[in-house]
C-alpha cells in the first residue's frame, strides 16, 4: 500500500487527513498526465475523466475540487452525480474514458470520505500511476524522463470543460435491467440502500423487472449514510423482512459495491453464502470457468468444506477485492469475492457490484424455483472467534518462534475440523488471531492459547 492510497483508494476524515487541496492536486495530476499521454500519442484531444460521488455532505466539496484540478490541467470532467462505484467502472470501460473517479468512503461513517481511482479498463488504478500521484502530492514527481516541480496549467482554448453526464448513469441502469433473465413479478423484495449511492438506482431496476419493491434507508441527508443502515447493520433489514413477510432482502453499503442478503426467514446470507450458491449454480450449468471460485483468506472454513463436497476448486487471496480481481484476470476465473459481500462476476463487471449481485441471486432463486434459505441450507458456516491484539511490532510478534509454535499446535489439533489464521493489520498496530472450529468454545480456547503467548513474550502495548 502507498502513503496515501490504500487497497481501496485515498481515504480519511474529510478536511482532516483528506482535504480539498488533496483532491485538487489529484485532479491536477490526472488531468495533466492523461492529456500528456494523448499528446505523446499524437492525439490532439483533451483527456476525458468521469466522476461519481456518494451522498456524504463532503462529496460535493471533493467533486468541485477534483473538477477544478482536472479542467485547470486541460482535461474534460464528466459528472455522473450521485451514483455507485460499479456504475463509474461501467461507464469508464464502455464509453472510452481515460479514467474514472469515485468519491466515497464506502461503509465508513459520513465524516470520512475517499477518492477511488478507476483505470480506462474499468479496473482499480494500477500501482504505477498511483505511485506517480503520490510522488506529485509529496513534491518529488519524476516522469517522462524529467523532474516536475510543478505541473503546467492549460491556457486559452486548452482549458478543460465540465459536462453533465447523467446519461451515463442511466445507461448503467439500463444495462442492469438487461441482465434480468426472469421476471420478478410476484416477489416481494426488500432493499436497504444505506442512505447511500444506490438510493435512486436499485428500486428502479427491481421495479422494471416486475418486483414489488420495499425500500428502506433511501432518504440521504448528507449525514446518515451507513448510520444503522445497509450491509454493515444487517439486523435492520433482517427485522424488516420478517415483519413484512418479504421473500428476500438485499442490503448495500454506501457506494453499493457490496451486497449482503437476508432470506425469507430473516437469516443473514453473507458473501460466503453467495459464492457458494452462485458457484454451485455455475458448476451445475458447466459455466464455472476453470472449476474455480476465488476467495480471500477470511472466507469461512465451512465454505471450503462445502466446495470440497461439490468438487469445486478454490483459491485464497489476500484480503481486498482488488486482489481477488487481479487473480481472476490473471487466471481467467469468472466468480470471486469476499465474505463482506464484495462479489465479482467478471463476465458482467470489472468490480464488485451490489445491485448486480442481488440480481444474480434472484436469478438462481427463479431458475431453481427455491427460496433463498433452501439455496443456502447445505452450507454449514463454522463458528468464528477473532481477537485483535495491539502490539509494539507486528512483524516481530508474528515471526516469533514461540508464537509460530503455538499457531502450529492449534493447526495440528484442529486438523480438518477447523483452521487458524494469524495476520497483521494493514492499517493498525494489530495482530489478528482468528479461529474457526465446530464450536465457539473450541474457537475461544485456541484463540486464547495463541494470544497468551503474544502477551507473555512482551509484544503487547
Helices and strands as residue ranges (DSSP letters): E 5-6, E 9-13, H 20-40, E 48-53, H 58-72, E 76-82, H 85-95, E 99-103, E 112-118, H 127-137, E 141-143, E 146-148, G 156-158, E 162-164, H 166-178, E 188-192, G 197-200, H 202-208, E 212-216, G 231-233, H 234-244, E 248-252, E 259-262, E 268-269, H 271-284, G 289-291, E 292-296, H 301-310, E 313-317, H 321-331, E 335-337, E 343-345, H 354-368, H 372-376, E 383-390, H 394-399, H 401-414, G 415-417, E 419-424, E 430-437, H 440-456
